[in-house]
Amino acid sequence: MRSSTSEQVLAKDHLLPHYTKGVAWKASNHTVIDRGEGCYVWDTDGNKYLDGLAGLFCTNMGHGRADFAAAAMKQMEKLAYFPTWGYSNPPAIEAAKLIAEHAPGDLDQVFFVNSGSEAVESALKFARNYHVSQGDTARYKVISREWSYHGTTLGALAVTGVPKFKKDFAPMMWDGARHVMNTHNDEIPAGGTAADLASVQAIEAQILAEGPETVSLVIAEPVQNGRGALVPPDGYWQELRRICDKYGVLLCADEVINAFGRLGHFTGSERFGVVPDMITFAKGVTSAYQPLGGVMIRKPLVEAIWDSKAGFFNHGSTFGGHPVATAVAVANMKAMKEEKVFENVLSNEDYFKNGLNQIMANHSCLGDVRGTGYFYAVEFWKDGPNRVPLSDDEAAALQSGVLSGFVRDAKVMIRPDDRGATMLVLSPPLVADRKVLDDLLSRVDQIVERVGDWLEGNR
Ligand SMILES: Cc1ncc(COP(=O)(O)O)c(C=O)c1O
């Protein structure tokens, strides 16, 4: 076991980590990441790791881009900050224009914030504000899906469907959040249509049970991360659109992960051919070179609020539309286009998925590979081909250190995930070519092999 570096000691002394157990933080193998280049990062001991999660689904253009740093510096020298309360600034305007140009349908209004949670809070509040402005004052409930993750702030947490993140905070959350089944394992019955999907009918049934006049918003990710890269059945999003229109409920696609190329398109909504009322985004909008989030909103909804008695969206924050963050967003979006990264994802997604399917074919401890674009989950079973699930003890042991140990040993950043199953989640930078994908697949193969051996030893 190596000795702790001075950075590791200082981190333990002063830096409070996010969602990290104390025992893991205090362990001597805590990793201090020091620098990055392309799809790889290095720790302070000089060890090299493959970043198979794009940081946290966000370093879409990879690490170490001097051009993004230059864009930030140029803007800092010119105007580091000014609020977007009543004023605007050129980079915020240009970033909004670029986003609006690529957003589906008439979603051409962009409200900037600083993170995905704030984007979701803003969407929840915009929906409520819109309904109130139209005299529809009873609408405040929000429907989302089981195992969905929408963020940590109290509104976003209320619509999140992951019990372990919420339970301690339940008394602090508003009573309007409802959760319905997600699309996991849901299939269109033979001879039926998407309207026959149980996951579609659950949404309509919930709206009716609540009383449509009390429902404000349906929020869902095009491909849901929680429960492992759930790709919706064909027609699912068209049905959500139809149901929301029928009952006067707004529809928000939470694309904090999906947008900016993760699925090979500017938005996941484009990939599934739907025009929601709002799209929340963050992460990839700057490839994480600056914190930035936001909401794309249909113009008629914004106009309706402008024209109402209230006359404004009653929400804001100091750093929304920050000139440096939006200047980096502009540089990032231009680079995505010039370097054809969406095309890179689309031309490699089948290769990537086939590689994962091959790993599953070689190892009976995998029972499912899900996902699309550069966004996948592989799910562990005791015996995948014979549909024998992990025992509770096996799942608990894998989830509480065994799997993360194997991942750490493989020097790859991918996420061991315990939300509803035992899984690994993969989401490499969008600039990853086949050489990087081969490297990623070989490390995943190594981890899966070790899980298989470990399960054998435990039988
Ligand atoms: C779909 C979705 N919404 C919201 C969030 C919250 O974003 P943030 O962590 O930037 O607050 C996340 C974070 O991963 C997310 O995946």
The ligand as an SDF file (V2000), in Angstrom:
LIG
                    3D

 16 16  0  0  0  0  0  0  0  0999 V2000
  -30.6440   14.0360  -15.5170 C   0  0  0  0  0  0  0  0  0  0  0  0
  -29.9810   14.8790  -14.4900 C   0  0  0  0  0  0  0  0  0  0  0  0
  -30.6190   15.9610  -14.0120 N   0  0  0  0  0  0  0  0  0  0  0  0
  -30.0590   16.7560  -13.0900 C   0  0  0  0  0  0  0  0  0  0  0  0
  -28.8070   16.4900  -12.5910 C   0  0  0  0  0  0  0  0  0  0  0  0
  -28.1920   17.3860  -11.5650 C   0  0  0  0  0  0  0  0  0  0  0  0
  -27.1020   18.0610  -12.1060 O   0  0  0  0  0  0  0  0  0  0  0  0
  -25.9910   18.7450  -11.1670 P   0  0  0  0  0  0  0  0  0  0  0  0
  -25.2100   17.6410  -10.5460 O   0  0  0  0  0  0  0  0  0  0  0  0
  -25.1870   19.5660  -12.1390 O   0  0  0  0  0  0  0  0  0  0  0  0
  -26.7110   19.5920  -10.1910 O   0  0  0  0  0  0  0  0  0  0  0  0
  -28.1010   15.3830  -13.0620 C   0  0  0  0  0  0  0  0  0  0  0  0
  -26.7510   15.0740  -12.5540 C   0  0  0  0  0  0  0  0  0  0  0  0
  -26.1360   14.1000  -12.8990 O   0  0  0  0  0  0  0  0  0  0  0  0
  -28.7030   14.5540  -14.0300 C   0  0  0  0  0  0  0  0  0  0  0  0
  -28.0820   13.4610  -14.4940 O   0  0  0  0  0  0  0  0  0  0  0  0
  1  2  1  0
  2  3  1  0
  2 15  2  0
  3  4  2  0
  4  5  1  0
  5  6  1  0
  5 12  2  0
  6  7  1  0
  7  8  1  0
  8  9  2  0
  8 10  1  0
  8 11  1  0
 12 13  1  0
 12 15  1  0
 13 14  2  0
 15 16  1  0
M  END
$$$$
